[in-house]
Each structure stands twice: as C-alpha cells, then as structure tokens.
Amino acid sequence: MRKARWISGGLAALSLGALCASCSSGGSSGAGPVSESAGRLSFEQFPEYKVELLNYAHVKLTAECMKQAGYPQLAQAGVPEPDRARNLMRITPARFGPPDEAHARRYGFGYEWNSPAQPPSVVSFDKSFDKSHERCQEDAWRKIGPSAKRLYSSINDLSNKLITDYGRQLQAHPEWTRLNKALLSCLAESGYRPVATPGGGAGPGKEGQGRDPGAAGAPASSAGQPEPRSFGVRLGLGGREESWRPTPRRGTVQVGPAIPARAYVPTAEEVKFAVVYAECNQSTGRTRTLTEISRKLQDEVMRRHETEFTELTATLDTLVNRAATLIGRT
C-alpha cells in the first residue's frame, strides 16, 4: 500500500519553533491573556495576519481548483479564517512564567495550550488526487502572483531569523542566567526543588493526559528557565490531539471528523506552584527585568533585519491585496 498523503484542513501557521528556546514552559507562541504591563513590543510589527491571509487565500484557491477537478473533499472540509488577534511574534511578561497571582490562578502554566476548533483532515490514498493537488497548489500560487510562493517562504524564514537571533541574545545575556538561578533559589525556599531521576537531571514530573506545557526547554537544574514538570508537578489537560485514523484503502480520499475547541485546564497542584512561581518572579524582579531586556533586544534585532523586513513587507502588501480580491475579500 502506498504511503498516505495527509492534507490538513487547517491553515499552516508561521514556523516559529525557535521561539521556545527563549520562552518559558508556560510561555506562549500564541496570543494569550497577559498582564496589562505587557505592552506592545517591537516584534508586533511583523505582519502575521497578512501572512496568514495570503496562506488562507492559497488554501481556498487550491480547494476550489480541486473541486473543479472532481475532488470536492478539501472544499467540504473547509478552511478556518485567519485570526486577527493572534500574534505569534509577541513577547510578553508571561513568556517568563506566570507574571502575577491572578494569571497563575486562572491559567497555571498552560494558557497557550487553548486549542481552537479545527476542520477535518483529508487523507489521500489516491495517486490521481495527489497529482491534482500538487498542480492546484502551484496554480493557486501563480494566480496570486509569480513571486507569491517564494515570498511566503521567505517571510516565514525571516520570522525564524528574528526569533532565533533574539533567543540566542537573551540566553547569552548575564541577567538571564542570574535571574533564573534567583528564581530557583526562591522556589527552593518555598519547598520546590527539581525532582531527580535515576537517569540523572530533572525528572519528567507527572503530567496529565494530552499535550504537556512543561515538555520543552531546559531542565530546572540548568541555567535555563525552570520548568514546572521538573518539580514533579502534575500538569493539566492541554490541546486535543487528533485521534482519528483513516482506513488504508488504495484509490480512496478520506475525510476525518472536525476537532472541537478545547481550553486548557490546570490542575490544583499546578495552580499552587504557579502562584509561588509568580511570587518569585515578582520578588526577584525577574519578570520586569527580562521583559525590559527583551524589548531592547527585539529593537536591536529588528534594526539588523530592517532592510529585508522592509523589502518583504512591501511586496507582501501587493500580493495580499491581489489574493484578497481573488477570494472576494476586501
């Protein structure tokens, strides 16, 4: 049996994996509730909504092309609207763990794991469908503009450059190491210490089912940002993973179920630890200092990439207007 071709009905988000190198295990790559002190930092100049709108138009045009070719599955699955409010490039105080008690009590470490509703996945075991899909994707890019595909790739690359550059500088800053050690000391005074495992290092903790908001980053025993799971704290239920699996059958195109929205629910012990974490963040001045440092570093990073940023965004505006017209948007 040939390998299945999975085609998500959802939009492809900006690729920002490097962001997590500098954020907390409770930080967010999405737009979540934060303290009023967060402000609007320089990375918010990145035109994320326009990039998503360009991708949205491409997916819509591809689905319409496939429908005309006799494959209505993508159009039937639907395409979610891009979210104007979401900003993956935003760096807020919550990136460095719960910034205050109110945030800690409401979200624990997991507000970024709120999972929006997702349309069905479309899975192909049909060579003809796959060939048509590849053709329709290329046709859709050409309709938007001859440089559309290249620009979409380039602007995603730029977002990763910005975040990687920022993350490396933040972790190299002496205050990053000093304040993380100060946080560990403060947590220890309240009885929270990293959990040792037979294999050495910090333990995995007792995370709940679903995605674990403390699963990435440096362990608490290092100079990196302390993670909740490293302290044996049981974490809550995160975003829902898709459990549906297609039945391998040659020549078929199968559509899975839609995935409903799901909010992150922290555990009681997670909230208790998050409150202490927030208190330590405040008493050590860690949240305030790292947010101020981040603002300065972001400005420096944006200046270094200013020429590339200006050139790409100028071209983006033209293509987005063209794409919006093609799908009947203003």
Residue pairs with C-beta under 8 A, 6 or more apart in sequence:
1 125
1 248
1 250
2 125
2 127
2 250
4 123
4 124
4 125
4 246
4 248
5 123
5 124
5 125
5 129
5 130
5 133
6 121
6 122
6 123
7 74
7 121
7 122
7 123
7 124
7 133
8 118
8 121
8 122
9 74
9 77
9 78
9 79
9 80
9 118
9 119
9 120
9 121
9 122
10 79
10 80
10 118
10 119
11 52
11 55
11 56
11 59
11 79
11 80
11 82
12 55
13 52
13 88
14 48
14 51
14 52
14 88
14 89
14 156
14 159
15 156
15 159
15 160
16 29
16 88
16 89
16 159
16 160
16 163
17 160
18 160
18 163
18 164
18 167
19 29
19 88
19 163
19 167
20 27
20 29
20 216
20 217
21 164
21 167
21 168
21 171
21 217
22 95
22 163
22 166
22 167
22 170
22 171
23 29
23 91
23 95
23 96
23 217
23 225
24 94
24 95
24 96
24 97
24 109
24 217
24 225
24 227
25 97
25 109
25 213
25 214
25 215
25 216
25 217
25 225
25 227
25 228
25 229
26 94
26 97
26 98
26 107
26 108
26 109
26 110
26 111
26 112
26 213
26 214
26 228
26 274
27 94
27 95
27 96
27 97
27 112
28 92
28 94
28 95
28 111
28 112
29 88
29 112
30 86
30 87
30 88
30 112
30 114
31 83
31 85
31 86
31 87
31 88
31 90
32 94
32 107
32 111
32 112
32 114
33 103
33 106
33 107
33 111
34 92
34 93
34 94
34 99
34 103
35 92
35 93
35 94
35 99
35 100
35 103
37 93
37 99
37 288
37 291
38 92
38 93
38 94
38 99
38 291
39 92
39 295
40 90
41 90
41 91
41 92
41 294
41 295
41 298
42 295
42 298
42 299
42 302
43 89
43 90
43 91
43 162
43 163
43 166
43 298
43 302
44 87
44 89
44 90
45 302
45 309
46 89
46 159
46 162
46 309
47 313
47 316
48 86
48 87
48 88
48 89
49 82
49 83
49 84
49 86
50 313
50 316
50 317
50 320
51 152
51 155
51 156
51 316
52 82
52 83
52 86
53 82
53 320
53 323
53 324
53 329
54 144
54 148
54 152
54 316
54 319
54 320
54 323
55 82
55 152
56 79
56 81
56 82
56 327
57 140
57 144
57 323
57 324
57 326
57 327
57 329
58 137
58 140
58 141
58 144
58 148
58 152
58 323
59 74
59 79
59 140
60 79
60 327
61 136
61 139
61 140
61 143
61 144
61 326
61 327
62 74
62 133
62 136
62 137
62 139
62 140
63 74
63 75
63 77
63 79
64 75
65 135
65 136
65 139
65 140
66 72
66 73
66 74
66 75
66 129
66 132
66 133
66 136
67 74
67 75
69 132
69 136
70 132
71 129
71 132
71 133
71 253
73 122
73 253
73 255
74 122
74 133
76 255
77 119
77 120
77 121
77 122
77 255
78 119
78 120
79 119
80 116
80 117
80 118
80 119
83 116
88 159
89 159
89 162
89 163
91 166
91 291
91 294
91 298
92 99
92 291
93 99
93 287
93 288
93 290
93 291
94 103
94 111
95 290
95 294
96 225
96 281
96 286
96 287
96 290
96 291
97 109
97 183
97 225
97 226
97 274
97 277
97 278
97 281
97 287
98 104
98 107
98 108
98 109
98 274
98 275
98 277
98 278
98 281
99 278
99 281
99 282
99 287
100 278
100 282
101 275
101 278
101 279
103 111
103 278
104 271
104 274
104 275
104 277
104 278
105 271
105 274
105 275
107 264
107 266
107 274
108 213
108 228
108 235
108 236
108 264
108 266
108 267
108 270
108 271
108 274
109 213
109 214
109 228
109 235
109 266
109 270
109 274
109 277
110 213
110 235
110 236
110 238
110 264
110 266
110 270
111 264
112 213
112 264
113 211
113 213
113 238
113 239
113 264
114 239
114 261
114 262
114 263
114 264
115 238
115 239
115 240
115 259
115 261
115 262
115 263
115 264
116 261
117 258
117 259
117 260
117 261
118 242
118 258
118 259
119 258
120 255
120 256
120 257
120 258
120 259
121 242
121 244
121 255
121 256
122 253
122 254
122 255
122 256
123 246
123 253
123 254
123 255
123 256
124 130
124 133
124 252
124 253
124 254
125 246
125 248
125 249
125 250
125 251
125 252
125 253
125 254
126 250
126 251
126 252
126 253
129 253
138 149
141 148
141 149
141 152
142 148
143 326
144 319
144 322
144 323
144 326
145 318
145 319
145 322
147 315
147 319
148 319
148 323
151 312
151 315
151 316
151 319
154 312
155 312
155 313
155 316
158 305
158 308
158 309
158 312
161 305
162 301
162 302
162 305
165 301
165 304
165 305
166 294
166 297
166 298
166 301
169 297
169 300
169 301
170 176
170 290
170 293
170 294
170 297
171 224
173 293
173 297
175 289
175 290
175 293
176 223
176 290
176 293
177 223
179 284
179 285
179 286
179 289
179 290
180 223
180 224
180 225
180 226
180 286
181 223
182 284
182 286
183 225
183 226
183 277
183 280
183 281
183 284
183 286
184 194
184 220
184 226
186 279
186 280
186 283
186 284
187 193
187 226
187 231
187 276
187 277
187 280
190 276
190 280
192 231
192 273
192 276
193 231
194 202
194 203
194 219
194 220
194 221
194 226
194 230
194 231
195 202
195 203
195 205
195 230
195 231
195 232
196 202
196 203
197 203
197 204
201 219
201 221
202 219
202 220
202 221
202 227
202 229
202 230
202 231
203 229
203 230
203 232
204 229
205 214
205 228
205 229
205 230
205 231
205 232
205 233
205 234
205 235
206 232
206 233
206 234
206 235
207 214
207 215
207 229
207 234
207 235
208 234
208 235
208 236
208 237
208 238
208 267
209 237
210 237
210 238
210 239
210 240
210 241
211 238
211 239
211 241
212 229
212 235
212 238
213 228
213 235
213 236
213 238
213 264
214 227
214 228
214 229
214 230
214 233
214 235
215 229
217 224
217 225
217 227
218 224
218 225
218 227
219 227
219 230
220 226
220 227
220 230
220 231
221 230
226 277
228 235
228 270
228 273
228 274
228 277
229 235
231 273
233 267
233 269
233 270
233 273
234 267
234 269
234 270
235 266
235 267
235 270
236 264
236 265
236 266
236 267
236 270
237 262
237 264
237 265
238 264
239 262
239 264
240 259
240 260
240 262
242 256
242 259
244 256
244 257
246 254
246 256
247 254
266 274
280 286
281 287
282 288
302 309
324 330
